[in-house]
């Protein structure tokens, strides 16, 4: 199978869930045949390109316009009014769209994968070539924007409102694709409800097999809870603020603990707040996220917003570390709360769950073992590779889903 994969994020550095998904899907496409990766972004740094080359990933980069201020605002406003994405306003000129169409016509792939909702305007260009078209979604974007709206204020609220309006029109455009991939059956169902007529199927986020092969030792510190995620992303920042509040409640109960928040771009006010919380450390960027998780007693992910399955959660589970999270954090996993991970909603319930696990190492280790086995069965790279190797575009979602989704919640794919 020949796959042309067009994305807006490079597979390295693996600093976000979107980039991790690009890396995993590229690996799966490569195992099924020939893949050509086109990334609509600035070229990564030289050391990241070398890392990609060592992993067998070659990419072509088409960087966006460099503009700011009023010209950028006006261009993006015109794009939104025309039903285009704000992102494509700076990255998909008419000339570039024609270039991508010529690439499809000359290279003649069996499958064209558009790696974001924002790329759905390209469907009409590629459709004329007769190629099979899939739009891949690592989030349900309108659901993500609605959730972020609920907690945002001021300028952030206006930005999320514009995103919601914009993504609504873009999700409707996905009806013209042969299939739309979502990262879980739950997300696929949500897309089908939000946009009737979209042929949505489940193609899961998975962990790198190296995590499942990694020897797991007992936690280096029985009192540390870790959180990982870029802090320029609103759901992660919201969770980091909540962790500071949870630390205060744990301290008031006399629970000996340490909170380590790992992620780039922590805003100044968060750093300042952490200085006044004795048990909280803003670690910033860390070179090895897996090592941070493995050294902690548990991963705490008190997410209030977000969408899709969360890499931080399934990676911690793969490393046999218990996870305390919310319904949003556990979304799409179909776990048994209290067995593979702990789910709580209120601050009081989250504190109860954290305090209980910190005090009980055997319970933590039992939950970690159950979590690792769950990920091995349902979220391994091998499952994804096998499914896409047998795929013809629409069949990939059905195959992955049948292999990975527990029977109790298996999504009935509507792709034909």
C-alpha positions in Angstrom: 0.0 0.0 0.0 1.3 3.5 -0.9 0.3 6.1 1.7 0.7 9.9 1.3 0.5 11.3 4.9 0.0 15.1 5.1 0.3 16.5 8.6 0.7 19.8 10.5 3.1 18.4 13.1 6.4 16.6 12.6 7.0 13.3 14.4 10.0 14.8 16.3 10.6 16.0 18.9 7.9 13.9 20.5 6.7 16.8 22.7 2.9 16.5 22.2 0.3 13.9 21.8 -0.3 15.0 18.2 3.4 14.4 17.4 3.3 11.0 19.1 0.3 10.0 17.0 2.1 11.1 13.8 5.1 9.0 14.7 3.0 5.9 15.4 0.9 6.2 12.3 3.9 6.7 10.2 5.5 3.6 11.6 2.3 1.7 10.9 2.0 2.9 7.3 5.7 2.0 6.8 5.1 -1.5 8.0 2.2 -1.8 5.5 4.1 -0.5 2.4 5.5 2.8 1.1 4.8 6.0 2.9 5.5 9.6 2.0 5.3 12.2 4.7 4.6 15.9 4.0 4.6 18.2 7.0 3.2 21.7 6.8 5.5 23.3 9.3 8.9 24.8 9.8 11.8 22.3 9.5 12.7 20.8 12.9 16.1 21.4 14.4 19.0 19.4 12.9 19.2 17.1 15.9 15.5 16.3 15.7 15.9 15.6 11.9 18.8 13.3 12.7 16.7 11.4 15.2 14.0 11.0 12.6 16.5 9.7 10.1 17.7 7.2 12.6 14.2 6.0 13.0 13.7 5.7 9.3 11.5 8.7 8.9 12.0 11.0 5.9 9.8 14.1 5.5 9.2 17.0 3.2 8.5 20.3 4.9 6.3 23.1 3.6 6.7 26.0 6.1 3.8 28.4 6.8 3.9 32.1 6.1 5.8 34.3 8.5 3.4 37.1 9.4 2.0 38.7 12.5 -0.1 41.6 13.7 -3.0 43.0 11.6 -2.2 41.1 8.3 -2.3 37.8 10.1 -5.5 38.7 12.0 -7.2 39.8 8.7 -6.1 36.7 6.8 -7.3 34.4 9.5 -10.6 36.2 9.8 -11.2 35.9 6.1 -10.4 32.2 6.3 -12.9 31.6 9.1 -15.6 33.5 7.2 -14.9 31.3 4.1 -15.1 28.1 6.1 -11.4 27.5 6.0 -9.2 26.8 9.1 -7.4 29.7 10.8 -4.3 27.4 10.6 -4.7 26.8 6.8 -4.8 30.6 6.2 -1.1 30.8 6.8 -0.1 27.3 5.4 -2.4 26.5 2.5 -2.2 29.1 -0.2 -3.8 28.3 -3.6 -0.4 27.6 -5.0 0.4 25.2 -2.3 -2.9 23.4 -2.6 -2.2 23.0 -6.3 1.2 21.6 -5.5 -0.2 19.0 -3.2 -2.8 18.0 -5.7 -0.1 17.5 -8.4 1.8 15.4 -5.9 -1.2 13.1 -5.5 -1.7 13.0 -9.3 2.0 12.1 -10.0 2.8 9.8 -7.1 -0.6 8.1 -7.2 -1.0 6.8 -3.6 -3.6 4.2 -2.7 -4.4 6.3 0.4 -4.2 9.9 1.3 -4.3 10.6 5.1 -4.9 14.2 6.2 -3.6 14.4 9.7 -5.8 17.0 11.3 -9.3 18.4 11.1 -7.7 21.7 10.0 -6.7 19.9 6.7 -10.2 19.0 5.7 -10.3 21.8 3.1 -7.8 19.7 1.1 -10.4 16.9 0.6 -11.9 18.8 -2.4 -8.5 19.1 -4.0 -7.5 15.5 -3.5 -11.0 14.2 -4.4 -10.4 15.0 -8.1 -7.5 12.5 -8.2 -9.6 9.5 -7.3 -7.4 8.6 -4.3 -9.0 7.2 -1.2 -9.1 9.9 1.5 -9.0 9.6 5.3 -9.0 12.5 7.8 -7.2 11.6 11.0 -8.3 13.3 14.3 -6.3 13.1 17.5 -9.1 15.2 19.1 -12.8 15.9 18.5 -12.0 19.5 18.0 -15.4 21.0 18.7 -15.8 19.1 21.9 -12.3 20.2 23.0 -13.1 23.9 22.3 -16.4 23.6 24.2 -14.7 22.2 27.2 -12.0 24.8 27.2 -14.6 27.5 26.8 -16.2 26.3 30.1 -13.1 27.2 32.1 -11.6 30.1 30.2 -11.9 33.8 30.8 -11.2 37.0 28.8 -9.1 36.8 25.6 -8.7 33.0 26.0 -12.5 32.6 26.0 -12.8 34.6 22.8 -10.1 32.5 21.1 -11.8 29.2 22.1 -15.1 30.5 20.8 -13.6 31.4 17.4 -12.0 27.9 17.4 -15.3 26.3 18.1 -17.1 28.1 15.3 -14.3 27.4 12.9 -13.9 23.7 13.8 -17.7 23.2 13.5 -17.5 24.1 9.8 -14.4 22.0 9.2 -15.8 18.9 10.8 -18.8 19.2 8.5 -16.4 19.2 5.5 -15.1 15.8 6.7 -18.3 14.2 5.4 -16.7 14.2 2.0 -13.8 11.9 3.1 -14.0 8.1 2.7 -13.4 7.7 6.4 -12.6 9.8 9.4 -10.3 8.2 12.0 -10.8 9.0 15.7 -8.5 7.8 18.5 -11.2 5.8 20.3 -14.6 4.4 19.8 -15.9 7.1 22.2 -14.5 9.8 20.0 -15.8 8.1 16.8 -19.3 8.1 18.4 -19.0 11.7 19.3 -18.0 12.7 15.8 -21.0 10.7 14.4 -23.3 12.6 16.8 -21.8 16.0 16.2 -21.7 15.7 12.4 -24.2 13.1 11.0 -23.0 11.7 7.8 -19.3 11.5 8.8 -18.0 7.9 8.4 -16.1 7.7 11.7 -14.1 4.8 12.8 -11.7 4.1 15.8 -7.9 4.0 15.2 -6.4 4.2 18.7 -3.5 6.0 20.1 -0.9 3.4 21.2 2.3 3.4 23.2 5.8 2.6 21.8 6.6 -1.0 22.4 9.8 0.0 24.1 7.8 1.1 27.1 6.1 -2.3 27.4 9.5 -4.0 27.0 11.1 -1.8 29.6 11.9 -3.4 32.9 9.9 -1.8 35.6 11.4 -1.3 39.1 9.6 -0.1 42.2 9.0 3.7 42.3 12.1 5.7 43.3 10.0 7.8 45.7 6.8 6.6 47.4 5.5 10.1 48.0 5.9 11.7 44.5 3.1 12.3 42.1 4.1 13.5 38.7 2.2 15.3 35.9 3.6 15.7 32.4 2.4 17.9 29.5 3.2 21.1 27.7 1.9 24.0 29.7 1.1 26.2 26.7 -1.8 23.8 26.1 -4.8 25.0 28.0 -6.1 21.6 29.4 -2.6 20.9 30.8 -2.2 24.3 32.3 -5.7 24.0 33.9 -4.7 20.7 35.4 -1.4 22.1 36.7 -3.3 24.9 38.6 -5.6 22.2 40.0 -2.6 20.2 41.2 -1.4 23.1 43.3 -4.8 23.3 45.0 -4.8 19.5 45.5 -1.3 19.7 47.1 -2.7 22.3 49.6 -5.5 19.9 50.5 -3.1 17.0 50.9 -0.8 19.1 53.2 -3.8 20.1 55.3 -4.5 16.4 55.8 -0.9 15.7 56.8 -0.2 13.6 53.8 3.6 13.5 53.0 3.8 14.1 49.3 5.7 15.9 46.5 4.2 17.2 43.3 6.5 17.4 40.2 5.0 19.2 37.2 7.0 18.5 34.0 6.4 20.5 30.8 7.6 23.4 28.7 6.3 27.0 28.8 5.0 27.3 32.4 3.6 30.8 32.7 5.1 33.2 35.3 2.0 33.2 37.5 2.0 29.4 37.7 5.7 29.4 38.6 5.1 32.0 41.3 2.2 30.1 42.8 4.3 26.9 43.0 6.9 28.9 44.9 4.4 29.4 47.7 3.4 25.7 47.6 6.2 23.9 49.5 5.5 20.4 48.0 5.2 21.6 44.4 8.0 21.8 41.9 7.7 23.1 38.3 10.4 21.0 36.6 10.0 22.5 33.1 11.3 20.5 30.2 12.7 17.1 31.0 14.8 14.9 28.7 13.1 11.6 29.5 9.4 11.7 30.3 9.3 7.9 30.8 12.0 8.1 33.4 10.1 10.8 35.3 7.0 8.7 35.4 8.8 5.5 36.3 10.5 7.3 39.3 7.2 8.5 40.7 4.7 6.7 42.9 1.9 7.7 40.6 0.7 9.9 37.7 -1.9 12.5 38.7 -3.8 14.0 35.8 -6.8 16.0 37.2 -7.9 17.2 33.8 -11.1 19.3 33.4 -10.9 19.7 29.7 -9.3 18.0 26.7 -10.3 15.4 24.1 -9.1 12.1 22.9 -7.2 9.4 24.7 -4.3 10.9 26.7 -0.8 9.7 25.9 0.4 10.6 29.4 -2.2 8.3 30.9 -1.5 5.2 28.7 2.2 5.7 28.9 2.1 5.7 32.7 -0.1 2.6 32.6 2.4 0.9 30.2 5.1 1.7 32.8 3.0 0.0 35.5 2.4 3.2 37.4 -1.0 3.9 38.9 -2.9 6.8 37.5 -5.3 9.1 39.3 -7.4 11.1 36.8 -10.9 12.3 35.9 -13.5 11.1 33.5 -11.9 13.4 30.9 -8.5 11.9 31.6 -9.8 8.3 31.2 -11.8 9.1 28.2 -11.8 6.4 25.4 -9.9 3.8 27.5 -12.8 1.6 28.7 -11.0 0.8 31.9 -12.5 -0.5 35.2 -12.1 2.4 37.6 -10.3 1.2 40.7 -8.7 -1.7 38.9 -6.6 -0.3 36.0 -6.6 3.3 37.2 -8.4 5.5 39.7 -11.1 8.0 38.5 -12.4 10.9 40.6 -14.0 14.2 39.8 -14.1 16.5 42.8 -11.0 17.8 44.5 -12.0 16.0 47.7 -12.4 12.7 45.8 -9.1 13.2 44.0 -7.3 13.9 47.3 -8.9 10.7 48.8 -7.6 8.6 45.8 -4.1 10.1 45.9 -3.8 9.8 49.7 -5.0 6.2 49.6 -2.6 5.1 46.9 0.4 6.9 48.4 -0.2 5.1 51.7 -0.5 1.6 50.2 2.4 0.4 48.0 0.9 -3.1 47.4 -2.3 -1.5 46.1 -0.2 0.8 43.8 1.8 -2.1 42.5 -1.4 -4.2 41.9 -3.0 -1.4 40.0 0.2 -0.8 38.0 0.4 -4.5 36.9 -3.2 -4.5 35.8 -2.7 -1.2 33.9 0.3 -2.6 32.1 -1.4 -5.7 31.0 -4.4 -3.7 29.8 -2.2 -1.5 27.7 -0.3 -4.5 26.3 -3.6 -6.1 25.2 -5.3 -3.0 23.7 -2.8 -0.2 23.0 0.4 -1.7 21.7 2.1 -0.6 18.5 2.0 -4.2 17.2 -1.8 -4.2 17.1 -1.9 -0.9 15.2 0.8 -2.1 12.7 -1.1 -5.3 11.9 -4.4 -3.5 11.5 -3.1 -0.8 9.1 -1.0 -3.4 7.2 -4.3 -5.1 6.3 -6.2 -1.8 5.6 -7.5 -0.3 2.5 -8.4 3.1 4.1 -11.8 2.5 5.5 -11.1 -1.0 6.6 -8.2 0.1 8.9 -10.5 1.6 11.5 -12.7 -1.5 11.6 -9.7 -3.8 11.9 -7.9 -1.8 14.6 -11.1 -1.5 16.5 -11.9 -5.2 16.5 -8.4 -5.9 17.7 -8.1 -3.3 20.4 -11.4 -2.2 21.8 -12.9 -4.3 24.7 -16.1 -6.0 23.6 -18.3 -4.2 26.1 -17.8 -0.8 24.4 -16.9 -1.8 20.8 -17.9 0.9 18.4 -20.0 -0.1 15.4 -18.1 1.5 12.6 -20.2 3.2 9.9 -17.5 3.3 7.2 -18.4 1.4 4.1 
